[in-house]
Amino acid sequence: MLKQLVSRIKKVQTILLAVLFVVSLTAAASNAEPDHDPQTM
């Protein structure tokens, strides 16, 4: 029971880290472009 819970938590943590990483990369990339228009996305 506890082992399954720990496994699920680790899986969710990995997914959240991956999402956070992608979001931060996207934010950095959009901030790097001087003429970037958010409305065109």
Secondary structure, DSSP 8 states (H G I E B T S, - for coil): -HHHHHHHHHHHHHHHHHHHHHHHHHHHHHHH-TT--GGG-
